[in-house]
């Protein structure tokens, strides 16, 4: 089976861990860097029927589509796979943050300084989205997944959607995480399965849940009736 996955540095451990649990003799695995180019490339290949299943665990390009950021360039993410009816495992990886190209020695704008933030390296700054924007991002994802013609499993970790936002790290915001998870449960259609997962997106529980979800989709790849 040909599987496509999305990742960023801040979701890589969870994605790679999940892929490592899927046997190499059963899966051909291709990973795309969700940096504005990678997501666009993956969806072009989906249109060419190159994949049998999608493990889309990094949705940061949707945040950039809505609010701008360093990883802009992939507009309309999720729509291609949803329309094609390809089975999907989805997680809101890095949906909760916005990134900027700002050198460490530069003064940060007051609006950014008021957010939880951390430097990824000398030039890329990760910032936590305000809750109102984060909930709008959830609504956007839900709207697109609800149109899926194939089976979809949505994984929701309860202790952080990316490494800087994980419990114990600088951008951890449990109140916003809980609000986003509640919003997903309210907005996702019944045809989309939601699996609530203890821990962060890079934790062992998420790795195991993602691999289990992929295997579940292959065993029962039914098509839903969502228009």
C-alpha positions as CSV (number, residue, x, y, z in Angstrom):
1,X,0.0,0.0,0.0
2,X,1.3,3.5,-0.9
3,X,1.0,5.9,2.0
4,X,1.6,9.6,2.1
5,X,2.3,11.4,5.3
6,X,2.9,15.1,6.3
7,X,5.4,16.3,8.8
8,X,7.3,19.3,10.2
9,X,10.2,19.3,12.5
10,X,7.8,19.9,15.4
11,X,5.7,16.9,14.5
12,X,8.4,14.6,13.1
13,X,8.9,12.3,16.0
14,X,5.2,11.4,16.1
15,X,4.9,10.9,12.4
16,X,8.1,8.9,12.0
17,X,7.2,6.8,15.0
18,X,3.8,6.0,13.5
19,X,5.4,5.1,10.1
20,X,8.0,2.9,11.8
21,X,5.2,0.8,13.3
22,X,3.8,0.0,9.8
23,X,5.7,-2.9,8.3
24,X,8.0,-2.1,5.3
25,X,6.9,-5.2,3.4
26,X,3.3,-3.9,3.4
27,X,3.7,-0.2,2.9
28,X,5.6,2.2,0.6
29,X,5.9,5.3,2.7
30,X,6.4,8.9,1.4
31,X,6.8,11.8,3.7
32,X,6.1,15.4,2.8
33,X,7.5,18.5,4.6
34,X,4.4,20.6,5.2
35,X,6.2,23.9,4.6
36,X,3.9,25.3,1.9
37,X,5.6,23.3,-0.9
38,X,5.3,19.8,0.5
39,X,1.6,19.8,1.0
40,X,1.0,21.2,-2.5
41,X,3.3,18.5,-3.9
42,X,1.5,15.7,-2.0
43,X,-1.9,16.8,-3.3
44,X,-0.6,17.0,-6.9
45,X,0.4,13.4,-6.6
46,X,-3.0,12.5,-5.0
47,X,-4.6,13.8,-8.2
48,X,-2.3,11.5,-10.1
49,X,-3.6,8.5,-8.1
50,X,-0.1,7.8,-6.5
51,X,-1.4,6.9,-3.0
52,X,-3.8,4.5,-1.4
53,X,-4.0,6.1,2.0
54,X,-3.1,9.5,3.5
55,X,-1.7,10.0,7.0
56,X,-2.1,13.8,7.2
57,X,-0.8,14.5,10.7
58,X,0.5,18.1,10.0
59,X,-2.1,20.7,9.1
60,X,0.1,23.8,9.7
61,X,-0.3,24.9,6.1
62,X,-4.0,25.5,6.8
63,X,-3.0,27.9,9.6
64,X,-0.7,29.7,7.2
65,X,-3.5,29.8,4.6
66,X,-5.7,31.6,7.1
67,X,-3.3,33.9,8.9
68,X,0.0,33.9,6.9
69,X,3.3,32.6,8.1
70,X,6.6,31.0,7.0
71,X,5.0,27.9,5.6
72,X,2.4,29.6,3.3
73,X,1.7,28.4,-0.2
74,X,-0.5,25.3,0.0
75,X,-4.1,26.7,-0.3
76,X,-7.1,24.4,0.2
77,X,-5.3,21.6,2.0
78,X,-7.4,18.4,2.7
79,X,-9.8,19.2,-0.1
80,X,-8.1,17.0,-2.7
81,X,-8.0,13.8,-0.7
82,X,-11.5,14.4,0.6
83,X,-12.9,14.8,-2.9
84,X,-10.9,11.8,-4.2
85,X,-12.4,9.5,-1.5
86,X,-9.0,8.3,-0.3
87,X,-9.0,6.9,3.3
88,X,-7.4,9.4,5.6
89,X,-5.9,9.4,9.1
90,X,-5.7,13.1,10.2
91,X,-4.3,14.9,13.2
92,X,-4.2,18.7,13.8
93,X,-0.4,18.8,13.9
94,X,0.8,22.4,14.4
95,X,-2.6,23.8,13.6
96,X,-2.3,25.7,16.9
97,X,0.6,27.9,15.9
98,X,1.9,30.5,13.5
99,X,5.5,31.0,12.4
100,X,7.4,34.0,11.3
101,X,10.8,34.7,9.8
102,X,12.3,37.0,12.4
103,X,16.0,37.0,13.5
104,X,16.6,36.6,17.2
105,X,18.3,39.9,17.5
106,X,15.3,41.8,16.1
107,X,12.7,43.4,18.3
108,X,9.4,41.5,18.2
109,X,6.1,43.4,17.6
110,X,4.1,43.9,20.7
111,X,1.2,41.6,19.4
112,X,3.7,38.7,19.0
113,X,5.4,39.4,22.3
114,X,2.0,39.0,24.1
115,X,1.7,35.4,22.8
116,X,3.5,32.3,24.0
117,X,6.4,31.9,21.6
118,X,9.7,30.1,21.1
119,X,12.4,30.2,18.4
120,X,12.7,27.1,16.2
121,X,16.2,28.3,15.1
122,X,18.0,31.7,14.7
123,X,15.4,32.9,12.2
124,X,12.1,31.1,12.6
125,X,9.8,32.0,15.5
126,X,6.9,29.9,16.5
127,X,4.0,31.6,18.2
128,X,0.8,30.2,19.8
129,X,-2.4,31.3,18.0
130,X,-4.9,33.3,20.0
131,X,-7.8,31.0,20.9
132,X,-10.3,32.7,18.6
133,X,-8.0,32.1,15.6
134,X,-7.3,28.6,16.7
135,X,-11.0,27.8,16.8
136,X,-11.5,29.3,13.4
137,X,-8.7,27.0,12.1
138,X,-10.6,24.0,13.7
139,X,-13.8,25.1,11.9
140,X,-11.9,25.2,8.6
141,X,-10.5,21.7,9.1
142,X,-13.9,20.3,10.1
143,X,-15.7,21.9,7.1
144,X,-13.2,20.2,4.7
145,X,-13.2,16.8,6.5
146,X,-17.0,16.8,6.6
147,X,-17.0,16.8,2.8
148,X,-14.8,13.7,2.5
149,X,-16.2,10.9,0.3
150,X,-13.9,8.2,1.9
151,X,-13.4,7.0,5.5
152,X,-11.6,9.5,7.8
153,X,-10.2,9.0,11.3
154,X,-9.3,12.1,13.2
155,X,-6.8,11.8,16.0
156,X,-6.9,14.4,18.8
157,X,-4.1,14.4,21.3
158,X,-4.9,16.1,24.6
159,X,-1.5,17.4,25.6
160,X,-0.3,19.4,22.6
161,X,-0.6,19.5,18.8
162,X,3.2,20.2,18.2
163,X,6.4,19.9,20.1
164,X,6.6,23.5,21.5
165,X,2.9,23.3,22.5
166,X,3.3,20.0,24.3
167,X,2.9,19.7,28.1
168,X,5.9,21.2,29.9
169,X,7.1,23.3,26.8
170,X,6.9,27.1,26.3
171,X,3.8,27.2,24.2
172,X,1.7,24.7,26.2
173,X,-1.9,26.1,26.6
174,X,-4.2,23.4,28.0
175,X,-7.2,25.7,28.0
176,X,-6.9,26.4,24.3
177,X,-6.2,22.8,23.6
178,X,-9.3,21.7,25.4
179,X,-11.4,24.4,23.6
180,X,-10.0,23.2,20.2
181,X,-10.9,19.5,21.0
182,X,-14.4,20.5,22.2
183,X,-14.9,22.4,19.0
184,X,-13.8,19.5,16.8
185,X,-16.3,17.2,18.6
186,X,-19.1,19.8,17.9
187,X,-18.2,20.5,14.3
188,X,-17.1,17.2,12.9
189,X,-19.8,15.2,11.1
190,X,-20.8,11.8,12.5
191,X,-19.3,10.1,9.4
192,X,-15.8,11.1,10.5
193,X,-14.5,9.0,13.4
194,X,-12.8,10.8,16.3
195,X,-10.2,9.1,18.4
196,X,-9.2,11.0,21.5
197,X,-5.6,10.1,22.4
198,X,-3.9,10.8,25.7
199,X,-0.6,12.7,25.4
200,X,1.0,15.0,22.8
201,X,1.2,14.5,19.1
202,X,4.7,13.2,19.4
203,X,4.0,10.8,22.2
204,X,4.0,7.0,22.1
205,X,0.2,6.9,22.3
206,X,-0.2,9.0,19.2
207,X,2.3,6.9,17.3
208,X,0.4,3.7,18.1
209,X,-3.0,5.3,17.5
210,X,-1.9,6.5,14.0
211,X,-0.5,3.2,13.0
212,X,-3.6,1.4,14.3
213,X,-5.9,3.8,12.4
214,X,-4.0,3.2,9.2
215,X,-4.4,-0.6,9.6
216,X,-8.1,-0.1,10.5
217,X,-8.7,1.9,7.3
218,X,-7.1,-0.8,5.2
219,X,-9.2,-3.6,6.8
220,X,-12.5,-1.7,6.4
221,X,-12.0,1.0,3.8
222,X,-15.8,1.8,3.4
223,X,-16.9,4.9,1.6
224,X,-19.1,7.3,3.5
225,X,-22.1,9.1,2.1
226,X,-21.1,12.7,3.0
227,X,-21.6,15.0,0.1
